[in-house]
Amino acid sequence: MRYSDKLNGYWEEGYHYYFEIRGKEFTLRDASKRIKFETTVKYDAKKLESGEKTELEIGETTLAKTYQGEPMWYITGLYYENGEIHMDTHYTIMGDSSYTLHKVDHDPFYNYVILDKEYLKKLQGEWVQWRADKNTDSSIVIKNNEIKFMYSGSVFDKHKFHVIAYRSNPKKPFINDEDLTVSGIGMYSTLDILPDMLTGYEMVCDMSMPLSVFARRDMLDKIAVPPDALKEPRNTMLYERTERIDVPPMVKKKEDTVNEENGQD
């Protein structure tokens, strides 16, 4: 079977979906760029190269299933036309949707720049968490490209990682899981690398946490701690009145006034 270079390569919708097509191999990634499925693709290459609308037949079409294993989100149409790939889907809850993908000259992770060579050597060793009460039980230990989260000398979590930055902001590096489809590292939504500290927000359900700050042990009393590290944790599920609410006096009904004057309850 013939294949067309017009299809081979990477395709992006902009947010929801990413394709990679190589001959008969077809890979679909979701918004987080995780692979949803890898399957086969067939089409009429002669028809496609002549400029006609061309249907693409893929071996897998299910995007999500119910707990019983039945398709609940699936592709209903896939075709190439005028340099674009169009995909139609049906979701049993939300109905029909359409997406248009364009060919790009880079892979799905182009928005990241990997900076391991520039930063790994500087990150090696122990980083102790700064605390106002001077407690130093919590720390981070980095060896090669593995980060260990420690408490009282014991490891409670560890991950392989990359130092990366967004291509749009290459001078703001941060530590991220080695798997670039994962956002953050361990319990932290991000772990930014500053000249003399590592900072990040711990992810806790229903809580807004202060900024966590890690520094070299001999620098704990010397660093300029960011103001956000001084905030108290806040329960996001509790209502907190931030301003006074003046309630107008209750307006009595005419009959209530009459009853009071007559001594009636």
N, C-alpha and C positions, 0 to 999 in steps of 0.2 A: 504493500500500500504506500502511496506517495504522501509526503508531508510537506507543509509549506513553511518557509522561513518567515512568512508574514505572521504566523502564529507563534513560532518558537521564541521563547523568552518570558519576560515578566510583564504582568498586567496588574494595574491598580485601579480600583474604583474611587479611592480617595480616603475612605475610612472603613467601610464595612467588610470588603472582600479583596483578596489578593490571589492571583492565579500564577502558576508557572506551567508552561507547556514546553515539552521537549519530545518531539516526535509523537509517539503514541502515549506518552506519559503526561498525566494531568494532575496537578496538585492545587487544592483549594485551601486557603488560610482565612481565618475569621478576622475580626477587628483587632484582636490582640496579636495577630499574626501567628497564632497557633494553627497547626495543620488540622483541618477538619476531616479531610480524607485525601487519599492518593488513589487514583484510578486510571482508567484508559480513556482515550478520546479517539473518535473516528469522524472523518468528514471527507467531502469531495474536494480534494486539493485543486483540481483543474477548475472547478466552478468558483472556488474561493479566489484563485489567482486571476480569474477573468473579471473580477469585480462584482460578481453576483452575490446576493444574500445567501449565506451558507449555514445550514444547521450543523451544530456540533453535538455529536452523540457521545455522552460519557457513561461509564460503567456504573457510577454511583451518583445518586441524586438527593439522598436524604441528608438534611442539615441538622435535624434534631428528631428524637423519638419520645414517645410517651413512656411512662414507667412500665407499660405492658409491652414495649418494644415496637409499637406501631408508629409509622412516620407521622409527625405533626408539623414539620417544617421541611419543605422539599422544593427542588428546582423543577419548574414546569416548562421552561423554555431556555435554550441557549443557542445563540447564533452570532455569526460574524457579518458585519456590514459596514462599508465605508471606513475601514480602519479601526473599528470599535467592536468589542464583544459585548453583547447584550444578554443579561440574565434575568429571567422572570422567576419569582418564587411565590409559593403559597404557604401561609402560616395559618393554622386552623383557628387561632385566637384573633390575629390581626388582619387576616385576609391577604390580598395580593400586593406584591411589591416588585419594582423593576430597578435594575442597576446597570450602569454603563461603565465598562472598564477600558482603559487606554494603555497601550504598550509603553513601557518605560525602559531606560537603558541601565537600570540598577536593580538590586535585589530588594526584598521587602524591608530590610534593616538599614537602608541607606541613610535614614535620618539620624543614625547613631555613628559616632566615631569612637573606635576602640583605642584607649590610651594606656594600655598595660605597660608598654615599654617605657613610657614617660613617668609613670607613677608607682609601679609595683615596688621598686627598690625603696622609695621614700616611705612606703606604708608599712614595711616589715616591723614586727615587734608588737609590744603592748601599748594599748591606748586605754586609759582609765576614765571612767565616767565622772565628770564633775558634779558634785552635789553641794548644796549650801550647808548641809550638816557635816561635811567633811568625810562622809562614809565613802570608802573606796572599794567596796565589795564587788561592784559591777565593772566589767572591763571587756575589751575586745583584744583578741590576739590574732595577728595576721602572719601567716607563713606561706610564702610563695603566693598562689592565688586562692588560698583558702582562708576564710574568716571564721573565727570561733567567738561566740558570745559566751562570756564566763560570768559566774557568780560564786564568790568565795572560793575561787580556785578551781571550780568544776565547770565543765563544758555543758551547757544546756541546749545549744543550737549551733550548727555549723553549716557553711555553704561554700561552694566554689563561686568565684565571682569574676567579673570584668570591671575595669575602670573605663567608664564611657562618658561621653558628653553628647549633647545634641549638636548636629552639624551646624545648626543656626546659632549656637552659643558654645563654641569649642573651648572657651576659657573657663567654663564652669563644670569641672569634672565631678563625677559622683560614682559611688560603688553600687553596682547592680548585679543581680543574679547572673550566673554564667549563661543561663538560658534567657535570651533576650526577649522571649515572649512573656517573661515574668517581669512585672514592674516592682522595683524595690529590692530589698535584700532582707530575708528573714522577717522579723517583726517590724521592720522599718519601711515606711513608704518611700523613703529616699535616704541616702547617707552621703551628704555632700562633703567634698574634700576642700578644706580651707588651709591656708598656709601653716597654721599651728593647731588645728583641731579638726575633728570630724563631727558633723551635726546632722541630726535627723529626727523625724517625728515617729514615735512608736505608735503602731496601730492597735488600738484597744476599742472593742465594741462599746458603743454608747458613751465613750469618754473622749474629751478633747484634752490631749496631753501636752505638757510643756515641751519645749525643744530639748532633746537630749544632746549633751556635749561631751565629747571624748577628747582627751589630750594626753600627751606624754606625762608620766608621773611627776617628773621634775618641773613641769610647766603648769600644774593645776592651779597654783596660786599666782601665776603670772599672766595668764590669758585674759583677754577682755571678753567676759561672758556675755553673749547676746541677751537682750532684754527678754526675749521669748522663753529663755531657760529659767527665768525667775517666776514665771506664772504658776499658779496652782492648777492641778488637774480639775477638769470641770465635767460633771455629768450632763451629757447633752439631752438626756431624757427627762430632766426635771425643769419645770418652768421657773424662771427667775425674773421677778419684776425689776426692771432697770430704772423705772421712773414712776413718780407718784401719779396715781389716777384719781382725780377728783370726781366723786360721785355726787350728782346733784341731789338736793333734798327731795324726799318723796312727796309728790303732789297728792294731797288728800282729796278723796271724792267728797262731793257735797253731802251725801248721805252719812259718811263717816263723821263729818263735823257735827251734823245734827245729832247723831247718836251720842257723841261725846258730851255735847251740851246737855242732853237729857239723862246723862249718867248711865247710858247703856253701853254694854261691851260689844 
